[in-house]
């Protein structure tokens, strides 16, 4: 007679607990078994599952596991690609933790052990309230990883720029609000901030300041003279920072700007990889 084996797997960083029940909810193994969360452990799980399936004349197997960070990824893909499991038409259910948590509330009679979640996961699959999870398309999975990394870099970049703005404001109090450049983090703008104090700008001959702006703007700025005049006016109105504090602030600002440049280079590298991956995806 056709029957189904349901394997609930509670995944952790080092050990996976597995509970084995049939479609009627009967435990085929009294207690949950533990397998190392590595390649050898996954193969042990396969071997034991097949042995159990043969013992109870099982024709199909369902595996349930919690979508816990990245821990489920390797086990899911390894089990799904196993030729030994293929004859049992395995189905896989990678379940949202919130679903398992809600389902667990109905099982107040279960013992408080580390393996209780494995049983709950198996029962969750048995009652059919979840749908099978297809094996992820590796092309899209790669893009997903790149997207997450890009999000992380952009957030870090925003955080560093906010810190830099605070430090710039401390050094040159009127600069953030009166910056004459279109991008305060552009090459010419940062050259001004990194090389001069408000006193330097206020006392510098106008022609020298214009030459510096033209050189660092790569001759692309529309009106260097007006930019220089705006900078001088802002410098004259800016608060002066005590020399003892200026040195520490300059060091913090220099390090923060280094972080920004590094993150921008990483973002550029990542965007190049994005383009390559998208081109490959479009071709396929």
Backbone as numpy.savetxt, mean C-alpha at the origin, in Angstrom:
# Nx Ny Nz CAx CAy CAz Cx Cy Cz
-21.87 -42.04 -3.34 -22.72 -40.85 -3.34 -21.83 -39.61 -3.34
-22.22 -38.60 -4.15 -21.45 -37.38 -4.23 -21.48 -36.65 -2.90
-20.33 -36.15 -2.45 -20.26 -35.40 -1.21 -19.16 -34.36 -1.30
-19.24 -33.41 -0.39 -18.31 -32.28 -0.43 -17.55 -32.16 0.88
-16.26 -31.95 0.77 -15.41 -31.67 1.92 -15.19 -30.16 1.97
-15.39 -29.59 3.14 -15.18 -28.15 3.32 -14.02 -27.94 4.28
-13.04 -27.19 3.83 -11.84 -26.92 4.63 -11.82 -25.43 4.98
-11.96 -25.14 6.27 -11.86 -23.76 6.74 -10.45 -23.51 7.23
-9.81 -22.48 6.73 -8.41 -22.21 7.07 -8.27 -20.85 7.74
-7.77 -20.87 8.96 -7.48 -19.63 9.69 -6.00 -19.32 9.47
-5.72 -18.29 8.71 -4.36 -17.99 8.29 -3.68 -17.00 9.23
-2.44 -17.30 9.57 -1.62 -16.35 10.32 -0.24 -16.30 9.69
0.63 -15.48 10.22 1.94 -15.31 9.59 2.80 -16.57 9.61
2.65 -17.40 10.65 3.51 -18.58 10.78 2.78 -19.90 10.66
1.54 -19.96 11.18 0.79 -21.22 11.17 -0.60 -21.02 10.60
-1.08 -22.03 9.88 -2.45 -22.05 9.39 -3.21 -23.15 10.12
-4.36 -22.80 10.70 -5.21 -23.81 11.34 -6.29 -24.21 10.35
-6.50 -25.52 10.17 -7.48 -26.01 9.21 -8.51 -26.89 9.89
-9.78 -26.59 9.63 -10.89 -27.38 10.16 -11.58 -28.08 9.00
-11.95 -29.35 9.18 -12.49 -30.17 8.09 -13.90 -30.63 8.44
-14.90 -30.23 7.65 -16.28 -30.66 7.87 -16.88 -31.10 6.54
-18.00 -31.84 6.63 -18.71 -32.20 5.40 -19.88 -31.25 5.19
-20.66 -31.47 4.14 -21.74 -30.53 3.81 -22.88 -30.57 4.81
-22.90 -31.58 5.69 -23.92 -31.64 6.74 -23.44 -30.99 8.04
-22.18 -30.55 8.06 -21.63 -29.91 9.24 -20.91 -30.85 10.18
-20.77 -32.11 9.79 -20.07 -33.09 10.62 -18.56 -32.86 10.55
-17.92 -32.92 11.70 -16.47 -32.77 11.72 -15.82 -34.07 11.30
-15.03 -34.01 10.25 -14.34 -35.21 9.78 -13.03 -35.42 10.54
-12.55 -34.39 11.18 -11.38 -34.47 12.05 -11.77 -33.75 13.34
-11.54 -34.40 14.48 -12.04 -33.87 15.75 -11.59 -32.44 16.03
-10.31 -32.20 15.88 -9.77 -30.88 16.17 -9.11 -30.29 14.92
-9.00 -29.00 14.92 -8.31 -28.34 13.81 -6.84 -28.76 13.80
-6.30 -28.88 12.61 -4.89 -29.23 12.46 -4.11 -27.98 12.07
-2.84 -27.98 12.44 -2.01 -26.81 12.17 -0.92 -27.17 11.16
-0.71 -26.26 10.21 0.29 -26.45 9.17 1.13 -25.17 9.08
2.45 -25.32 8.88 3.28 -24.12 8.72 2.82 -23.29 7.52
2.87 -22.00 7.67 2.46 -21.13 6.56 3.65 -20.90 5.63
4.02 -21.98 4.93 5.07 -21.91 3.93 4.79 -22.98 2.89
5.70 -23.14 1.95 5.49 -24.07 0.84 5.31 -25.51 1.32
6.15 -25.93 2.27 6.05 -27.29 2.79 4.72 -27.49 3.52
4.34 -26.50 4.31 3.09 -26.60 5.05 1.89 -26.67 4.13
1.92 -25.90 3.04 0.82 -25.92 2.07 0.71 -27.29 1.41
1.86 -27.89 1.12 1.83 -29.22 0.51 1.32 -30.26 1.50
1.69 -30.11 2.77 1.16 -31.02 3.80 -0.36 -30.90 3.88
-0.87 -29.69 3.77 -2.31 -29.47 3.79 -2.98 -30.16 2.61
-2.37 -30.05 1.44 -2.91 -30.71 0.25 -2.92 -32.23 0.44
-1.80 -32.77 0.90 -1.69 -34.22 1.08 -2.73 -34.74 2.07
-2.90 -34.03 3.19 -3.86 -34.48 4.20 -5.28 -34.36 3.67
-5.57 -33.28 2.97 -6.92 -33.06 2.43 -7.29 -34.16 1.44
-6.36 -34.49 0.56 -6.62 -35.55 -0.42 -6.82 -36.90 0.27
-5.98 -37.18 1.27 -6.11 -38.43 2.02 -7.48 -38.53 2.68
-7.94 -37.42 3.25 -9.25 -37.38 3.91 -10.37 -37.54 2.88
-10.20 -36.90 1.74 -11.21 -36.99 0.68 -11.37 -38.43 0.19
-10.25 -39.11 0.05 -10.30 -40.51 -0.39 -10.92 -41.41 0.67
-10.61 -41.11 1.93 -11.15 -41.90 3.04 -12.67 -41.81 3.13
-13.22 -40.62 2.85 -14.66 -40.42 2.98 -15.38 -40.37 1.63
-14.69 -40.82 0.60 -15.30 -40.87 -0.73 -15.83 -39.50 -1.16
-15.00 -38.50 -1.01 -15.37 -37.12 -1.34 -15.15 -36.88 -2.83
-16.09 -36.15 -3.45 -15.95 -35.86 -4.88 -15.60 -34.40 -5.16
-15.85 -33.52 -4.20 -15.51 -32.10 -4.41 -15.03 -31.48 -3.10
-14.20 -30.47 -3.24 -13.60 -29.82 -2.06 -13.79 -28.31 -2.17
-14.16 -27.72 -1.04 -14.26 -26.26 -0.95 -13.29 -25.76 0.12
-12.52 -24.76 -0.23 -11.58 -24.16 0.71 -12.04 -22.75 1.05
-12.13 -22.46 2.35 -12.48 -21.11 2.78 -11.34 -20.52 3.59
-11.08 -19.26 3.39 -10.02 -18.59 4.16 -10.33 -17.10 4.26
-9.81 -16.49 5.29 -10.06 -15.06 5.50 -9.11 -14.23 4.65
-9.64 -13.15 4.11 -8.80 -12.23 3.32 -7.96 -11.39 4.27
-6.95 -12.01 4.85 -6.11 -11.35 5.86 -4.85 -10.80 5.23
-4.81 -9.48 5.04 -3.64 -8.82 4.48 -3.16 -9.60 3.25
-1.86 -9.92 3.18 -1.33 -10.65 2.03 -1.16 -12.14 2.33
-1.50 -12.56 3.55 -1.23 -13.94 3.94 -2.01 -14.96 3.11
-3.22 -14.61 2.70 -4.05 -15.57 1.96 -3.59 -15.72 0.52
-2.87 -14.74 0.01 -2.50 -14.72 -1.41 -1.74 -15.98 -1.83
-0.63 -16.25 -1.14 0.22 -17.37 -1.55 -0.51 -18.71 -1.41
-1.22 -18.89 -0.31 -1.90 -20.16 -0.09 -2.99 -20.36 -1.14
-3.76 -19.33 -1.41 -4.83 -19.42 -2.40 -4.28 -19.81 -3.77
-3.25 -19.10 -4.23 -2.70 -19.37 -5.56 -2.03 -20.75 -5.62
-1.39 -21.15 -4.52 -0.73 -22.46 -4.51 -1.75 -23.60 -4.57
-2.79 -23.50 -3.75 -3.82 -24.55 -3.76 -4.55 -24.59 -5.09
-4.84 -23.42 -5.65 -5.60 -23.36 -6.90 -4.81 -23.92 -8.08
-3.49 -23.87 -8.00 -2.66 -24.36 -9.10 -2.21 -25.81 -8.90
-2.67 -26.45 -7.83 -2.24 -27.82 -7.53 -2.90 -28.83 -8.46
-2.12 -29.57 -9.24 -2.70 -30.60 -10.11 -3.30 -31.77 -9.31
-2.82 -31.96 -8.08 -3.34 -33.05 -7.24 -4.77 -32.78 -6.79
-5.10 -31.50 -6.61 -6.45 -31.15 -6.17 -7.44 -31.05 -7.33
-6.92 -30.90 -8.54 -7.77 -30.68 -9.71 -8.90 -31.70 -9.88
-8.67 -33.01 -9.64 -9.76 -33.98 -9.81 -10.95 -33.74 -8.87
-10.75 -32.96 -7.82 -11.82 -32.71 -6.85 -12.56 -31.39 -7.13
-12.28 -30.81 -8.31 -12.95 -29.56 -8.71 -12.99 -28.54 -7.57
-11.86 -28.18 -7.04 -11.86 -27.31 -5.85 -12.41 -25.92 -6.12
-13.12 -25.40 -5.13 -13.60 -24.03 -5.15 -12.96 -23.29 -3.97
-12.69 -22.02 -4.16 -12.00 -21.25 -3.13 -12.82 -20.02 -2.75
-12.87 -19.78 -1.45 -13.65 -18.66 -0.92 -12.73 -17.81 -0.04
-12.30 -16.68 -0.56 -11.48 -15.75 0.22 -12.44 -14.70 0.77
-12.71 -14.79 2.07 -13.86 -14.09 2.67 -13.43 -12.83 3.43
-14.22 -11.79 3.26 -13.98 -10.54 3.98 -14.05 -10.78 5.49
-13.07 -10.27 6.25 -13.05 -10.49 7.70 -14.33 -10.03 8.41
-14.98 -8.99 7.90 -16.20 -8.49 8.54 -17.33 -9.51 8.45
-17.37 -10.27 7.35 -18.39 -11.32 7.19 -18.15 -12.43 8.20
-16.90 -12.82 8.35 -16.56 -13.87 9.31 -16.86 -13.42 10.73
-16.55 -12.17 11.03 -16.81 -11.64 12.37 -18.31 -11.67 12.69
-19.13 -11.28 11.72 -20.59 -11.29 11.93 -21.10 -12.71 12.08
-20.58 -13.61 11.24 -21.00 -15.00 11.27 -20.61 -15.67 12.59
-19.45 -15.26 13.11 -18.92 -15.85 14.34 -19.83 -15.59 15.53
-20.57 -14.47 15.48 -21.46 -14.12 16.59 -22.54 -15.15 16.85
-22.88 -15.95 15.84 -23.93 -16.97 16.00 -23.39 -18.25 16.63
-22.07 -18.34 16.81 -21.45 -19.57 17.31 -20.88 -19.36 18.71
-21.74 -18.97 19.63 -21.29 -18.70 21.00 -20.89 -19.97 21.75
-21.31 -21.14 21.24 -21.02 -22.39 21.93 -19.64 -22.93 21.61
-18.96 -22.35 20.62 -17.66 -22.87 20.22 -16.61 -22.57 21.29
-15.65 -23.47 21.48 -14.59 -23.24 22.48 -13.71 -22.06 22.09
-13.20 -21.37 23.11 -12.33 -20.22 22.86 -10.90 -20.69 22.63
-10.62 -21.16 21.44 -9.27 -21.62 21.11 -8.79 -20.88 19.88
-7.49 -21.04 19.59 -6.92 -20.36 18.44 -7.49 -20.87 17.12
-8.07 -22.07 17.14 -8.55 -22.68 15.90 -10.04 -22.47 15.67
-10.71 -21.73 16.55 -12.15 -21.57 16.42 -12.51 -20.87 15.11
-11.68 -19.95 14.66 -11.98 -19.23 13.42 -11.98 -20.16 12.22
-11.14 -21.19 12.24 -11.11 -22.14 11.13 -12.46 -22.83 10.99
-13.07 -23.20 12.12 -14.39 -23.85 12.10 -15.45 -22.88 11.63
-15.39 -21.64 12.09 -16.36 -20.63 11.67 -16.27 -20.38 10.17
-15.06 -20.32 9.65 -14.87 -20.11 8.21 -15.46 -21.26 7.41
-15.23 -22.49 7.89 -15.80 -23.67 7.22 -17.33 -23.62 7.23
-17.90 -23.25 8.35 -19.36 -23.15 8.46 -19.91 -22.03 7.57
-19.18 -20.96 7.47 -19.58 -19.84 6.61 -19.67 -20.29 5.15
-18.71 -21.09 4.73 -18.73 -21.64 3.37 -19.88 -22.63 3.22
-20.09 -23.46 4.24 -21.13 -24.50 4.18 -22.52 -23.91 3.97
-22.81 -22.81 4.64 -24.14 -22.23 4.54 -24.35 -21.45 3.24
-23.32 -21.35 2.43 -23.49 -20.78 1.10 -23.78 -19.30 1.03
-23.38 -18.55 2.05 -23.64 -17.11 2.04 -22.52 -16.32 1.35
-21.55 -17.02 0.84 -20.43 -16.37 0.15 -20.25 -17.00 -1.22
-19.67 -16.25 -2.13 -19.45 -16.73 -3.49 -18.00 -17.14 -3.67
-17.76 -18.12 -4.56 -16.37 -18.54 -4.82 -15.53 -17.36 -5.31
-14.28 -17.38 -4.93 -13.35 -16.32 -5.34 -12.49 -16.82 -6.49
-12.57 -16.19 -7.66 -11.73 -16.64 -8.77 -10.26 -16.34 -8.51
-9.41 -17.09 -9.16 -7.97 -16.83 -9.04 -7.69 -15.47 -9.65
-6.97 -14.61 -8.97 -6.74 -13.26 -9.49 -5.99 -13.25 -10.81
-6.39 -12.37 -11.71 -5.68 -12.16 -12.97 -4.37 -11.44 -12.62
-3.26 -12.08 -12.87 -1.97 -11.55 -12.43 -1.63 -10.22 -13.08
-2.17 -9.97 -14.30 -1.91 -8.68 -14.95 -2.52 -7.55 -14.13
-3.78 -7.76 -13.73 -4.46 -6.73 -12.94 -3.90 -6.69 -11.51
-3.49 -7.85 -11.01 -2.92 -7.90 -9.67 -1.64 -7.07 -9.61
-0.84 -7.14 -10.68 0.39 -6.35 -10.73 0.07 -4.86 -10.73
-0.95 -4.47 -11.49 -1.36 -3.07 -11.52 -1.88 -2.62 -10.16
-2.55 -3.55 -9.47 -3.06 -3.23 -8.14 -1.91 -2.92 -7.19
-0.84 -3.72 -7.26 0.32 -3.49 -6.40 0.96 -2.13 -6.72
1.07 -1.85 -8.02 1.66 -0.57 -8.41 0.80 0.60 -7.95
-0.53 0.42 -8.05 -1.45 1.49 -7.63 -1.32 1.75 -6.13
-1.24 0.69 -5.36 -1.10 0.85 -3.91 0.22 1.53 -3.56
1.28 1.15 -4.28 2.58 1.77 -4.03 2.54 3.25 -4.40
1.88 3.56 -5.50 1.78 4.96 -5.93 1.01 5.79 -4.89
-0.06 5.21 -4.39 -0.86 5.89 -3.37 -0.01 6.18 -2.13
0.79 5.19 -1.75 1.67 5.35 -0.58 2.69 6.47 -0.82
3.29 6.49 -2.02 4.30 7.51 -2.32 3.68 8.90 -2.35
2.50 9.01 -2.98 1.83 10.32 -3.08 1.48 10.84 -1.68
0.98 9.96 -0.83 0.66 10.39 0.55 1.92 10.85 1.28
3.01 10.12 1.09 4.28 10.50 1.73 4.77 11.84 1.19
4.59 12.04 -0.12 5.02 13.28 -0.76 4.22 14.47 -0.23
2.92 14.29 -0.09 2.07 15.36 0.46 2.50 15.70 1.89
2.78 14.65 2.66 3.20 14.85 4.05 4.52 15.63 4.12
5.47 15.26 3.27 6.78 15.94 3.27 6.65 17.38 2.79
5.79 17.62 1.81 5.61 18.99 1.30 4.95 19.88 2.35
4.02 19.32 3.09 3.41 20.10 4.18 4.44 20.46 5.24
5.32 19.50 5.53 6.37 19.78 6.51 7.31 20.86 5.97
7.64 20.74 4.68 8.53 21.72 4.06 7.93 23.12 4.08
6.63 23.22 3.83 5.96 24.53 3.84 6.06 25.18 5.22
5.92 24.38 6.25 6.05 24.91 7.62 7.47 25.43 7.87
8.46 24.67 7.40 9.85 25.07 7.59 10.20 26.30 6.76
9.66 26.37 5.53 9.88 27.54 4.68 9.28 28.78 5.32
8.08 28.62 5.86 7.40 29.73 6.52 8.19 30.23 7.73
8.84 29.30 8.41 9.65 29.67 9.57 10.89 30.46 9.14
11.47 30.05 8.02 12.68 30.71 7.52 12.37 32.05 6.86
11.28 32.06 6.07 10.93 33.24 5.26 9.42 33.38 5.38
8.98 34.09 6.42 7.57 34.05 6.85 6.58 34.48 5.77
6.97 35.37 4.88 6.03 35.87 3.86 6.07 35.06 2.57
7.00 34.11 2.48 7.20 33.42 1.20 6.02 32.54 0.77
5.48 31.70 1.65 4.38 30.83 1.20 3.19 31.59 0.61
2.87 32.75 1.18 1.70 33.50 0.69 2.03 34.44 -0.46
3.32 34.80 -0.62 3.69 35.77 -1.66 4.69 35.20 -2.67
4.80 33.90 -2.73 5.74 33.26 -3.66 5.41 33.69 -5.10
6.36 34.28 -5.82 6.09 34.77 -7.17 6.20 33.70 -8.26
6.55 32.49 -7.85 6.67 31.39 -8.81 5.36 30.59 -8.85
5.09 29.99 -9.99 3.84 29.22 -10.14 3.85 27.97 -9.26
5.04 27.45 -8.98 5.18 26.26 -8.15 6.23 26.53 -7.07
5.80 26.56 -5.84 6.72 26.87 -4.75 7.82 25.82 -4.62
7.55 24.60 -5.15 8.55 23.53 -5.10 9.27 23.36 -6.44
9.12 24.35 -7.32 9.84 24.32 -8.59 11.33 24.61 -8.39
12.11 24.38 -9.45 13.57 24.51 -9.35 14.00 25.91 -8.92
13.48 26.94 -9.58 13.90 28.31 -9.27 13.48 28.73 -7.87
12.26 28.35 -7.50 11.75 28.70 -6.17 12.60 28.08 -5.07
12.90 26.79 -5.21 13.70 26.12 -4.18 15.13 26.64 -4.15
15.64 27.07 -5.31 16.99 27.64 -5.33 17.05 28.91 -4.47
15.99 29.71 -4.55 15.92 30.92 -3.71 15.88 30.55 -2.24
14.99 29.62 -1.90 14.79 29.22 -0.50 16.05 28.59 0.09
16.72 27.76 -0.69 17.88 27.03 -0.16 19.15 27.88 -0.08
19.22 28.93 -0.88 20.47 29.70 -0.95 20.45 31.04 -0.23
19.25 31.56 0.03 19.19 32.91 0.59 18.25 33.02 1.78
18.60 33.93 2.69 17.70 34.32 3.78 16.97 35.59 3.33
15.93 36.00 4.04 15.29 37.27 3.71 16.28 38.45 3.70
17.22 38.45 4.65 18.23 39.53 4.68 19.09 39.53 3.42
19.46 38.32 2.96 20.27 38.21 1.74 19.53 38.83 0.55
18.26 38.48 0.43 17.46 38.95 -0.70 17.24 40.47 -0.63
16.96 40.94 0.58 16.71 42.37 0.75 17.93 43.22 0.42
19.12 42.72 0.73 20.35 43.49 0.52 21.01 43.24 -0.84
20.58 42.22 -1.56 21.20 41.86 -2.83 20.82 42.88 -3.92
21.78 43.28 -4.75 21.45 44.15 -5.88 20.38 43.49 -6.77
19.46 44.27 -7.26 18.36 43.72 -8.05 18.85 42.95 -9.26
19.86 43.48 -9.95 20.36 42.81 -11.16 20.94 41.43 -10.83
21.63 41.32 -9.70 22.18 40.02 -9.29 21.08 39.01 -9.00
20.03 39.49 -8.37 18.90 38.60 -8.06 18.20 38.16 -9.34
18.06 39.09 -10.29 17.44 38.75 -11.57 18.27 37.69 -12.30
19.59 37.88 -12.32 20.48 36.91 -12.99 20.34 35.52 -12.36
20.27 35.49 -11.04 20.13 34.20 -10.33 18.81 33.53 -10.71
17.75 34.30 -10.77 16.42 33.76 -11.10 16.41 33.23 -12.53
16.99 34.01 -13.46 17.03 33.58 -14.87 17.81 32.28 -15.02
18.96 32.20 -14.35 19.81 31.01 -14.43 19.09 29.77 -13.91
18.43 29.89 -12.77 17.77 28.73 -12.16 16.38 28.47 -12.74
15.88 29.42 -13.52 14.59 29.20 -14.19 14.76 28.70 -15.60
16.04 28.41 -15.98 16.34 27.90 -17.33 15.78 28.80 -18.43
15.78 30.10 -18.17 15.30 31.10 -19.14 13.85 30.88 -19.57
13.06 30.25 -18.70 11.66 29.97 -19.06 10.67 30.85 -18.31
11.15 31.67 -17.42 10.25 32.52 -16.63 9.89 33.77 -17.42
8.62 34.11 -17.41 8.12 35.19 -18.28 8.61 36.59 -17.88
8.73 36.84 -16.58 9.11 38.19 -16.13 10.02 38.11 -14.90
11.29 37.77 -15.10 12.23 37.63 -13.97 12.38 38.92 -13.16
12.27 40.06 -13.83 12.42 41.34 -13.12 11.31 41.53 -12.09
10.08 41.25 -12.50 8.96 41.40 -11.58 9.06 40.39 -10.44
9.52 39.18 -10.76 9.70 38.15 -9.73 10.70 38.64 -8.68
11.80 39.23 -9.15 12.84 39.72 -8.24 12.30 40.85 -7.36
11.52 41.75 -7.94 10.95 42.85 -7.17 9.96 42.33 -6.11
9.17 41.33 -6.49 8.21 40.74 -5.54 8.95 40.08 -4.39
10.05 39.39 -4.71 10.84 38.72 -3.67 11.44 39.74 -2.70
11.96 40.84 -3.24 12.54 41.86 -2.37 11.50 42.49 -1.45
10.32 42.73 -1.99 9.25 43.32 -1.18 8.84 42.36 -0.06
8.73 41.07 -0.41 8.35 40.06 0.59 9.44 39.91 1.64
10.71 39.98 1.21 11.84 39.84 2.14 11.88 41.00 3.14
11.55 42.17 2.68 11.57 43.34 3.57 10.49 43.24 4.65
9.39 42.55 4.34 8.28 42.44 5.31 8.38 41.19 6.18
9.29 40.30 5.87 9.37 39.02 6.58 9.99 39.17 7.96
9.54 38.33 8.89 10.18 38.25 10.20 11.59 37.70 10.04
12.47 38.06 10.95 13.83 37.53 10.95 13.95 36.42 11.98
14.59 35.35 11.58 14.76 34.20 12.47 16.10 34.32 13.19
16.11 33.99 14.48 17.35 34.06 15.25 18.38 33.09 14.65
19.65 33.51 14.53 20.68 32.66 13.91 20.81 31.27 14.54
20.64 31.19 15.87 20.77 29.89 16.53 19.68 28.92 16.07
18.52 29.43 15.76 17.41 28.60 15.30 17.46 28.40 13.79
18.01 29.38 13.10 18.07 29.32 11.63 18.86 28.11 11.14
19.97 27.82 11.82 20.82 26.69 11.40 20.06 25.37 11.50
19.37 25.17 12.61 18.60 23.93 12.79 17.46 23.85 11.79
16.80 24.97 11.56 15.68 24.99 10.62 16.15 24.71 9.19
17.31 25.28 8.83 17.86 25.05 7.49 18.21 23.58 7.28
18.76 22.95 8.31 19.10 21.53 8.21 17.84 20.69 8.02
16.82 20.97 8.82 15.56 20.23 8.71 14.93 20.45 7.34
14.99 21.68 6.84 14.42 21.99 5.53 15.19 21.28 4.42
16.52 21.30 4.51 17.35 20.64 3.51 17.04 19.14 3.43
16.92 18.51 4.58 16.63 17.07 4.63 15.23 16.78 4.08
14.28 17.65 4.40 12.91 17.46 3.93 12.84 17.61 2.41
13.57 18.58 1.87 13.58 18.77 0.42 14.27 17.60 -0.28
15.26 17.02 0.36 15.89 15.81 -0.19 14.87 14.68 -0.26
14.07 14.54 0.79 13.02 13.52 0.79 12.04 13.76 -0.35
11.67 15.01 -0.57 10.72 15.35 -1.63 11.29 14.98 -2.99
12.54 15.32 -3.22 13.17 15.00 -4.51 13.26 13.49 -4.73
13.59 12.78 -3.66 13.66 11.32 -3.77 12.28 10.73 -4.10
11.26 11.17 -3.38 9.91 10.66 -3.61 9.42 11.00 -5.02
9.76 12.19 -5.50 9.36 12.57 -6.86 10.06 11.70 -7.90
11.31 11.34 -7.64 12.03 10.45 -8.57 11.42 9.05 -8.54
11.01 8.60 -7.36 10.36 7.29 -7.24 9.02 7.29 -7.97
8.29 8.39 -7.85 7.00 8.51 -8.52 7.18 8.49 -10.04
8.20 9.16 -10.52 8.49 9.17 -11.95 8.82 7.77 -12.45
9.64 7.06 -11.68 10.00 5.68 -12.03 8.77 4.78 -12.06
7.91 4.95 -11.06 6.70 4.13 -10.95 5.74 4.42 -12.08
5.59 5.69 -12.45 4.69 6.06 -13.55 5.17 5.47 -14.87
6.50 5.36 -15.04 7.03 4.72 -16.24 6.65 3.25 -16.29
6.71 2.58 -15.14 6.31 1.18 -15.06 4.82 1.03 -15.32
4.03 1.98 -14.83 2.59 1.98 -15.07 2.30 1.98 -16.56
2.98 2.87 -17.29 2.75 2.99 -18.73 3.08 1.68 -19.45
4.19 1.06 -19.06 4.59 -0.21 -19.67 3.56 -1.30 -19.41
3.06 -1.36 -18.17 2.08 -2.39 -17.80 0.76 -2.17 -18.52
0.36 -0.92 -18.66 -0.90 -0.62 -19.36 -0.80 -0.93 -20.85
0.36 -0.64 -21.45 0.56 -0.96 -22.86 0.46 -2.47 -23.09
1.07 -3.24 -22.19 1.02 -4.69 -22.29 -0.41 -5.19 -22.14
-1.15 -4.59 -21.23 -2.53 -4.99 -20.97 -3.41 -4.69 -22.18
-3.19 -3.54 -22.81 -3.98 -3.15 -23.99 -3.70 -4.10 -25.15
-2.44 -4.50 -25.32 -2.09 -5.43 -26.41 -2.78 -6.77 -26.24
-2.90 -7.22 -24.97 -3.53 -8.51 -24.70 -5.05 -8.40 -24.82
